[in-house]
Amino acid sequence: MKLTGIFPPIKTEKVQSKNAEGSVASKADSTALPTDRVVLSAGSLEAQKIRDILEQTPEVRADRVQALKEELARGEYQVDPYQLAGKMMGSLLSETVVE
């Protein structure tokens, strides 16, 4: 039993490359090497930029940690209880919401 026509056709494009002399070689030319090409979508390029930025960003912001330590040592660090409660409730609600 032969199964045909079950897979959709794959679109290909004719690739031409230039050899060392500058002339165009077609696929029929036995001396031409096939050329691979990758085209990334805009979303993929944006994701790569974000990944590069994240790799360069330190996990701990040492300057912010030092500033908070100094505020604590001077007794100037203030916690807004309403803001804290709001963040706690938001976190709790986001954990319980199932989509």
N, C-alpha and C positions, 0 to 999 in steps of 0.2 A: 504494500500500500504506500502510495506516494502522497505526501502532504505538500500542497503548494498554495500560495496565496494567503497563508495565515498570518504572515508578518507584513506590516506596512512597508512600502518601498523606502529606501534610504536615499535622500537627496545628496548628490555629490557635485562638486564643481570642478571644472577643468583647471588644472594648475599648470602654469608655465614658469619655467625658471631660466635665468640667464647663466650661460656657462662662462668660463674664464675669458673667452674672446669677446663676450658681450652679445653674442647671438642668442636668440630665444630658442630654447629646446622644448619641444612638446613631449607629451607622454609617449608618443610613438618612438621617439629617439631613444635608442638603447643606452646611450652614454649619460642621459639625464637621470639624476637621482631624485626620488620623490621628496617633496617638501611637506613637512608637517607644519600646521599653523594652529594656534590657539587664540581664540577671541573671547575675552572676558566681558561679562555684562557690566553695566555701570554699578549695579549693586555689589558685584564681586570686587570691583576696584575700590569701592567705598569701604567695604569690609576689610580689605587689605590695608588701606590707610589707617583705619581705626586700630587694627591689630598692631601695626607698626608704632602708633602713638602709645598704645597701652604697654608695649614692650619697653619703651623708653621711659615710662612714668614709674617712679618708685612706688612700691606698695604702701610704704609708710611715709607720710609727709612730716619729715623731721622738724621742719620749721614750725608747723602747727602744734606738734607734740610739745616742743620746747616752750612755746608761748603759753599753752595750757598749764604746763608744769609751773611756770613762773606765776601765772594768775592764781593757781592753787596755793602756792607758797606764800603769796601776799594776802591771801584770803579775799581776793577780788572776784573769784569765779562764781558766777550766779547762774542758777538753773531756773528757767521759767517753767513752773509746774504745769501751766496750761499747755504750753508747747510740748512738753514731755508727755502729758496725758494724751494729747491729740495724736502724737506719733505712735504711742502704745496702742491706741484704739485703731488707728489706721492699719497697723501691722496685724493686729488681731483679726480685724475684718477681712483683710486680704488673704489671710490663711484659711478662713472659713468659707470664703466664696468659691464655689466650684462652677466652672464654666463648661 
